[in-house]
């Protein structure tokens, strides 16, 4: 019983960290797009806050989906990229 609770918490933390990663990548993408927009034109306006919000929500959603999928692959299916281990070593 104790191990199952630990696994649930581990899964929650794993998915939360994937969501944070998605949000960080969304912020970086928004900053890169904003910088490219400013340097390519004479506009000095930044991206509207609604667009940045859409990036953040999209990053959160992508992070959640990837976190759930990666959990499935790594911890449930136990596929630790065995297919690539040993290839090229012979």
MMTF fields as JSON, N, C-alpha, C and O atoms, coordinates in Angstrom:
{
  "mmtfVersion": "1.0.0",
  "mmtfProducer": "UNKNOWN",
  "numBonds": 359,
  "numAtoms": 360,
  "numGroups": 90,
  "numChains": 1,
  "numModels": 1,
  "chainsPerModel": [1],
  "groupsPerChain": [90],
  "chainIdList": ["A"],
  "bondAtomList": [4, 2, 8, 6, 12, 10, 16, 14, 20, 18, 24, 22, 28, 26, 32, 30, 36, 34, 40, 38, 44, 42, 48, 46, 52, 50, 56, 54, 60, 58, 64, 62, 68, 66, 72, 70, 76, 74, 80, 78, 84, 82, 88, 86, 92, 90, 96, 94, 100, 98, 104, 102, 108, 106, 112, 110, 116, 114, 120, 118, 124, 122, 128, 126, 132, 130, 136, 134, 140, 138, 144, 142, 148, 146, 152, 150, 156, 154, 160, 158, 164, 162, 168, 166, 172, 170, 176, 174, 180, 178, 184, 182, 188, 186, 192, 190, 196, 194, 200, 198, 204, 202, 208, 206, 212, 210, 216, 214, 220, 218, 224, 222, 228, 226, 232, 230, 236, 234, 240, 238, 244, 242, 248, 246, 252, 250, 256, 254, 260, 258, 264, 262, 268, 266, 272, 270, 276, 274, 280, 278, 284, 282, 288, 286, 292, 290, 296, 294, 300, 298, 304, 302, 308, 306, 312, 310, 316, 314, 320, 318, 324, 322, 328, 326, 332, 330, 336, 334, 340, 338, 344, 342, 348, 346, 352, 350, 356, 354],
  "bondOrderList": [1, 1, 1, 1, 1, 1, 1, 1, 1, 1, 1, 1, 1, 1, 1, 1, 1, 1, 1, 1, 1, 1, 1, 1, 1, 1, 1, 1, 1, 1, 1, 1, 1, 1, 1, 1, 1, 1, 1, 1, 1, 1, 1, 1, 1, 1, 1, 1, 1, 1, 1, 1, 1, 1, 1, 1, 1, 1, 1, 1, 1, 1, 1, 1, 1, 1, 1, 1, 1, 1, 1, 1, 1, 1, 1, 1, 1, 1, 1, 1, 1, 1, 1, 1, 1, 1, 1, 1, 1],
  "groupList": [{"groupName": "UNK", "atomNameList": ["N", "CA", "C", "O"], "elementList": ["N", "C", "C", "O"], "formalChargeList": [0, 0, 0, 0], "bondAtomList": [1, 0, 2, 1, 3, 2], "bondOrderList": [1, 1, 2], "singleLetterCode": "X", "chemCompType": "L-PEPTIDE LINKING"}],
  "groupTypeList": [0, 0, 0, 0, 0, 0, 0, 0, 0, 0, 0, 0, 0, 0, 0, 0, 0, 0, 0, 0, 0, 0, 0, 0, 0, 0, 0, 0, 0, 0, 0, 0, 0, 0, 0, 0, 0, 0, 0, 0, 0, 0, 0, 0, 0, 0, 0, 0, 0, 0, 0, 0, 0, 0, 0, 0, 0, 0, 0, 0, 0, 0, 0, 0, 0, 0, 0, 0, 0, 0, 0, 0, 0, 0, 0, 0, 0, 0, 0, 0, 0, 0, 0, 0, 0, 0, 0, 0, 0, 0],
  "groupIdList": [1, 2, 3, 4, 5, 6, 7, 8, 9, 10, 11, 12, 13, 14, 15, 16, 17, 18, 19, 20, 21, 22, 23, 24, 25, 26, 27, 28, 29, 30, 31, 32, 33, 34, 35, 36, 37, 38, 39, 40, 41, 42, 43, 44, 45, 46, 47, 48, 49, 50, 51, 52, 53, 54, 55, 56, 57, 58, 59, 60, 61, 62, 63, 64, 65, 66, 67, 68, 69, 70, 71, 72, 73, 74, 75, 76, 77, 78, 79, 80, 81, 82, 83, 84, 85, 86, 87, 88, 89, 90],
  "secStructList": [7, 2, 2, 2, 2, 2, 2, 2, 2, 2, 2, 2, 2, 2, 2, 2, 2, 2, 2, 2, 2, 2, 2, 2, 2, 2, 2, 2, 2, 2, 2, 2, 2, 2, 2, 2, 2, 2, 2, 2, 1, 1, 7, 7, 7, 7, 7, 7, 2, 2, 2, 2, 2, 2, 2, 2, 2, 2, 2, 2, 2, 2, 2, 2, 2, 2, 2, 2, 2, 2, 2, 0, 0, 0, 0, 0, 1, 7, 7, 7, 1, 6, 6, 6, 6, 6, 6, 6, 6, 7],
  "xCoordList": [0.828, 0.0, 0.871, 0.576, 1.944, 2.816, 3.524, 3.739, 3.88, 4.567, 3.644, 4.09, 2.362, 1.402, 1.223, 1.094, 1.214, 1.094, 2.332, 2.215, 3.501, 4.737, 4.747, 5.235, 4.214, 4.151, 3.195, 3.472, 2.074, 1.131, 1.772, 1.633, 2.476, 3.147, 4.252, 4.434, 4.979, 6.048, 5.464, 6.037, 4.334, 3.679, 3.204, 3.357, 2.637, 2.17, 3.327, 3.224, 4.423, 5.595, 6.149, 6.515, 6.214, 6.721, 5.891, 6.448, 4.573, 3.689, 3.784, 3.787, 3.862, 4.004, 5.286, 5.272, 6.381, 7.643, 7.577, 8.177, 6.854, 6.672, 5.846, 6.113, 4.848, 4.043, 4.913, 4.83, 5.738, 6.632, 7.596, 7.863, 8.123, 9.002, 8.269, 8.829, 7.032, 6.241, 6.02, 6.084, 5.755, 5.562, 6.85, 6.82, 7.977, 9.251, 9.564, 10.027, 9.309, 9.535, 8.597, 8.98, 7.367, 6.413, 6.885, 6.757, 7.423, 7.944, 9.125, 9.236, 10.006, 11.151, 10.672, 11.183, 9.694, 9.166, 8.526, 8.725, 7.762, 7.126, 8.181, 8.04, 9.225, 10.29, 11.028, 11.358, 11.284, 11.972, 11.111, 11.616, 9.83, 8.926, 8.829, 8.835, 8.74, 8.654, 9.931, 9.87, 11.073, 12.341, 12.466, 12.927, 12.065, 12.13, 11.179, 11.492, 10.02, 9.049, 9.593, 9.422, 10.243, 10.757, 11.934, 12.02, 12.847, 14.035, 13.732, 14.442, 12.692, 12.402, 11.564, 11.456, 10.976, 10.168, 10.48, 11.242, 9.882, 10.118, 9.163, 9.118, 8.402, 7.483, 8.262, 9.143, 7.95, 8.585, 7.593, 7.865, 6.443, 5.428, 5.732, 6.249, 5.401, 5.569, 4.322, 3.3, 4.425, 3.261, 2.177, 2.482, 0.928, -0.153, -0.163, 0.259, -0.647, -0.666, -1.535, -1.274, -2.566, -3.434, -2.672, -2.891, -1.784, -0.985, -0.011, 0.184, 0.589, 1.499, 0.729, 1.242, -0.497, -1.347, -1.67, -1.688, -1.927, -2.196, -0.967, -1.083, 0.217, 1.458, 1.595, 1.94, 1.328, 1.458, 0.466, 0.828, -0.78, -1.78, -1.424, -1.557, -0.976, -0.531, 0.65, 0.718, 1.59, 2.743, 2.34, 2.888, 1.365, 0.869, 0.198, 0.416, -0.613, -1.305, -0.314, -0.418, 0.641, 1.66, 2.479, 2.781, 2.835, 3.59, 2.823, 3.393, 1.517, 0.705, 0.639, 0.822, 0.375, 0.268, 1.593, 1.612, 2.697, 3.998, 4.351, 4.931, 4.007, 4.285, 3.548, 4.121, 2.274, 1.483, 2.034, 2.164, 2.355, 2.876, 4.242, 4.48, 5.138, 6.464, 6.372, 7.123, 5.463, 5.268, 4.859, 5.371, 3.94, 3.471, 4.631, 4.775, 5.443, 6.547, 7.616, 8.045, 8.045, 9.192, 8.827, 9.558, 7.706, 7.418, 6.409, 6.454, 5.5, 4.504, 4.989, 5.027, 5.361, 5.825, 7.277, 7.747, 7.985, 9.405, 10.264, 11.163, 9.966, 10.796, 11.851, 11.583, 13.032, 14.126, 15.081, 16.3, 14.513, 15.28, 16.222, 17.371, 15.725, 16.527, 16.903, 17.96, 16.032, 16.254, 17.562, 18.235, 17.92, 19.11, 20.356, 21.47, 20.187, 21.348, 22.072, 21.462, 23.332, 24.121, 24.234, 25.122, 23.367, 23.481, 24.698, 24.907, 25.47, 26.662, 27.854, 28.965, 27.635, 28.733, 29.506, 30.65, 28.874, 29.528, 30.325, 30.948],
  "yCoordList": [-1.189, 0.0, 1.25, 2.215, 1.233, 2.389, 2.676, 3.834, 1.625, 1.796, 2.426, 3.23, 2.07, 2.621, 4.12, 4.869, 4.564, 5.987, 6.72, 7.804, 6.149, 6.751, 6.858, 7.848, 5.856, 5.873, 6.956, 7.625, 7.141, 8.188, 9.567, 10.416, 9.777, 11.059, 11.271, 12.377, 10.219, 10.305, 10.66, 11.469, 10.061, 10.354, 11.803, 12.476, 12.277, 13.668, 14.645, 15.618, 14.386, 15.254, 15.217, 16.255, 14.037, 13.867, 14.694, 15.398, 14.613, 15.349, 16.849, 17.648, 17.241, 18.656, 19.235, 20.339, 18.506, 18.986, 19.062, 19.952, 18.139, 18.204, 19.434, 20.066, 19.776, 20.975, 22.224, 23.133, 22.27, 23.419, 23.529, 24.632, 22.398, 22.407, 22.947, 23.742, 22.529, 23.027, 24.526, 25.228, 25.023, 26.463, 27.23, 28.287, 26.706, 27.371, 27.418, 28.436, 26.318, 26.3, 27.26, 27.865, 27.403, 28.344, 29.78, 30.596, 30.095, 31.45, 31.731, 32.825, 30.75, 30.925, 31.118, 31.985, 30.318, 30.451, 31.818, 32.441, 32.289, 33.606, 34.702, 35.651, 34.585, 35.587, 35.59, 36.651, 34.406, 34.33, 34.904, 35.608, 34.61, 35.152, 36.666, 37.389, 37.136, 38.581, 39.277, 40.331, 38.688, 39.279, 39.287, 40.273, 38.209, 38.14, 39.162, 39.77, 39.343, 40.32, 41.733, 42.537, 42.041, 43.389, 43.673, 44.766, 42.716, 42.967, 42.952, 43.596, 42.231, 42.146, 43.312, 43.52, 44.069, 45.21, 46.409, 46.322, 47.502, 48.714, 48.806, 49.829, 47.741, 47.736, 47.595, 46.743, 48.394, 48.251, 47.734, 47.75, 47.276, 46.744, 45.288, 44.531, 44.93, 43.552, 42.754, 43.314, 41.451, 40.605, 40.945, 41.236, 40.911, 41.161, 40.099, 38.963, 40.484, 39.558, 38.337, 37.256, 38.505, 37.361, 36.302, 35.103, 36.752, 35.797, 35.059, 33.851, 35.788, 35.149, 34.167, 33.098, 34.522, 33.608, 32.347, 31.252, 32.506, 31.33, 30.435, 29.211, 31.047, 30.26, 29.497, 28.316, 30.162, 29.505, 28.357, 27.276, 28.596, 27.531, 26.369, 25.205, 26.689, 25.636, 24.867, 23.646, 25.576, 24.915, 24.006, 22.916, 24.47, 23.635, 22.372, 21.276, 22.537, 21.382, 20.401, 19.19, 20.93, 20.073, 19.362, 18.175, 20.09, 19.482, 18.36, 17.321, 18.572, 17.529, 16.282, 15.16, 16.499, 15.361, 14.609, 13.379, 15.34, 14.677, 13.988, 12.902, 14.612, 13.998, 12.68, 11.692, 12.674, 11.439, 10.383, 9.216, 10.796, 9.832, 9.284, 8.079, 10.166, 9.707, 8.804, 7.835, 9.105, 8.223, 6.841, 5.83, 6.803, 5.528, 4.75, 3.55, 5.431, 4.759, 4.285, 3.132, 5.169, 4.858, 3.964, 3.019, 4.24, 3.529, 2.399, 1.441, 2.486, 1.432, 0.392, -0.803, 0.866, -0.072, -0.468, -1.448, 0.288, 0.051, -0.011, -0.844, 0.894, 1.015, 2.072, 3.271, 1.625, 2.542, 2.606, 2.52, 2.754, 2.885, 1.702, 1.87, 0.507, -0.705, -0.943, -1.498, -0.52, -0.762, -0.119, -0.653, 1.011, 1.714, 1.32, 1.605, 0.672, 0.245, -0.846, -1.815, -0.684, -1.718, -1.545, -2.133, -0.761, -0.533, 0.344, 1.348, -0.036, 0.729, 0.358, 0.838, -0.484, -0.886, -2.053, -2.303, -2.773, -3.969, -3.623, -4.499],
  "zCoordList": [0.0, 0.0, 0.0, -0.705, 0.791, 0.906, -0.422, -0.78, -1.137, -2.415, -3.45, -4.268, -3.424, -4.37, -4.158, -5.126, -2.908, -2.612, -3.12, -3.691, -2.922, -3.412, -4.922, -5.467, -5.609, -7.064, -7.544, -8.54, -6.852, -7.238, -7.108, -7.989, -5.998, -5.803, -6.83, -7.34, -7.124, -8.117, -9.48, -10.21, -9.826, -11.11, -11.156, -12.175, -10.068, -10.013, -10.177, -10.924, -9.479, -9.59, -11.002, -11.554, -11.59, -12.956, -13.936, -14.778, -13.832, -14.731, -14.45, -15.386, -13.183, -12.841, -13.434, -13.978, -13.335, -13.907, -15.434, -16.036, -16.058, -17.506, -17.889, -18.911, -17.077, -17.329, -17.191, -18.017, -16.161, -15.975, -17.145, -17.623, -17.615, -18.782, -20.0, -20.755, -20.202, -21.32, -21.238, -22.247, -20.01, -19.837, -20.112, -20.742, -19.647, -19.902, -21.402, -21.917, -22.085, -23.529, -24.253, -25.254, -23.752, -24.345, -24.159, -25.072, -22.998, -22.751, -23.672, -24.226, -23.837, -24.727, -26.16, -26.87, -26.596, -27.958, -28.166, -29.209, -27.188, -27.301, -27.364, -28.135, -26.572, -26.588, -27.922, -28.451, -28.465, -29.758, -30.879, -31.754, -30.855, -31.872, -31.736, -32.732, -30.499, -30.259, -30.736, -31.37, -30.431, -30.847, -32.362, -32.936, -33.016, -34.477, -35.1, -36.124, -34.475, -34.97, -34.861, -35.778, -33.754, -33.535, -34.451, -35.012, -34.618, -35.438, -36.923, -37.696, -37.348, -38.78, -39.283, -40.492, -38.378, -38.812, -37.932, -36.969, -38.281, -37.503, -36.311, -35.628, -36.061, -34.924, -33.624, -33.511, -32.687, -31.381, -30.352, -29.151, -30.827, -29.924, -29.589, -30.411, -28.381, -27.965, -28.324, -28.721, -28.177, -28.404, -27.388, -26.231, -27.803, -26.835, -25.74, -25.955, -24.578, -23.442, -23.721, -23.194, -24.545, -24.85, -25.649, -25.473, -26.521, -27.302, -26.387, -26.519, -25.47, -24.517, -23.635, -23.304, -23.255, -22.481, -23.249, -22.687, -24.543, -25.387, -25.446, -25.39, -25.559, -25.544, -24.227, -24.23, -23.103, -21.799, -21.64, -21.175, -22.026, -21.923, -22.841, -22.463, -24.037, -24.956, -24.406, -24.546, -23.776, -23.162, -22.021, -21.853, -21.227, -20.125, -20.659, -20.144, -21.689, -22.26, -22.877, -22.678, -23.623, -24.232, -23.155, -23.282, -22.099, -20.997, -20.326, -19.994, -20.123, -19.502, -20.385, -19.913, -21.666, -22.592, -22.662, -22.61, -22.779, -22.842, -21.526, -21.53, -20.405, -19.107, -18.931, -18.473, -19.3, -19.193, -20.14, -19.773, -21.352, -22.355, -21.943, -22.028, -21.496, -21.087, -19.867, -19.761, -18.942, -17.785, -18.264, -17.784, -19.205, -19.755, -20.376, -20.145, -21.152, -21.848, -20.868, -20.925, -19.972, -19.119, -17.942, -17.644, -17.262, -16.025, -16.166, -15.394, -17.131, -17.278, -18.282, -17.986, -19.482, -20.508, -20.298, -20.875, -19.476, -19.167, -20.426, -20.544, -21.368, -22.565, -22.296, -22.381, -21.976, -21.683, -22.87, -22.717, -24.022, -25.257, -25.443, -25.85, -25.142, -25.301, -26.749, -27.048, -27.637, -29.052, -29.517, -30.398, -28.937, -29.386, -28.607, -29.044, -27.466, -26.712, -27.479, -27.931, -27.616, -28.268, -29.769, -30.387, -30.368, -31.803, -32.053, -31.372, -33.003, -33.323, -32.45, -32.68, -31.46, -30.577, -31.157, -30.776, -32.088, -32.632, -33.85, -34.45]
}
